[in-house]
């Protein structure tokens, strides 16, 4: 499965947080947006007002103080009129912190 996913220097969306720099992150992300005319709204890429799907599938692998954190995450959002890449990034950090705490490891600082 990892061969179908990316492990690159440039990470996007869920995988883009600097807090995950020490982790191996294999991911595939995509988006689909559609706009319709709306007063006061200018359609931009990744900011649809009809649909604005952003998704990520990621495998995260990290060893911290002898504890292995290996998990798979799937995220799909439909946040209209906004590029939700930052929300996906923050969600990635929050989920990683939850798993760290569940395994008795300290949370990463905000």
N, C-alpha and C positions, 0 to 999 in steps of 0.2 A: 504494500500500500504506500509506503514511503516513496517509492520510485515514481508514483503518480503525482506526488506532491512536491512542493518546492522547499529547498533549504537554500536560501540565498542571503547575500549580505543585506539587501534591501527588503525589509519586511513591511507589510501593509496591514491595515485594519487591526484585527485581533492580535496579530503577531508583532505589531510595531512598537509596543511599549519598551522603552529602554530598561525597564525593570526585568524584562525577560531576556536581556542580552546574554546572560550566562547559561541560558537553557537552549537545548537543541529544539528548534521549532520547525516542524514540517507542516506546510499549510497550503490550502487552495482557497482563494477568495473570489467572489464574483458579485456582480450587481446587475440590476435591471430596473430602469426607471422609465416613467412615462408622464408626460405633462399634457395639460389642456389649458386653454386660455383662461386666465383668472385676473381680475382687476388687482393691480398692485403687486403682482407676482411675476418675476422673470425666471423662466425655466433655465436652469444651469445643469451641467452634467452631475449626476449622482444626487440631485435634489428635486426629484419629481413630486408633483402635487396630486397625481392620480395613484401611482404606485412608486415605491422607492425601496425596493428590496436590496438589502446588502447581506451577504452571507459569508461565513467562514467555516471551514473544517480544519482543525489543527490537531496535531499530535505534539505534545510537549513532553520533553524528557530532561530531567535535571537531577543531579545528585547533590544533596546539601547535607553536610555534616554526617555523611554515611547513610543518609536516608534517600532512597530513590523515589522521586515523584515522576510517574509516567502516566499520562492520561490523554484521552481524546475528548475534544469539545466540538460541538456543532452549534453555531449561532445563526439565526435568521432574524432580521429586523425589517420593519416597514415604517420608518420614521419619515413622515412627509415634509417636504419643503426644506430639508436640511441634509447636509452631508453627514452621515452618522459614523464616519470613520473614527472620530475621537471617542464616541460612546463605546464602540467595539473595543478600542484600545483600553479604556478604563475598565470595561467589563473583564478583559483578559487579566488585568492586574488583580481585580477583586476576586476572581475565581482562583487564581494562583495563590493568593493570600489565604483563602478559605482552606485550600488543600494543604498548604503549609501548616496552618494551625491545627487541622485535623490530625496531622502526623507529628504534632508536638514541636514544630519549628516556629521560630518567631516570624511575625508578619513583616513584610517589607515596609519601610517608611514611605509615607505618601510623597 
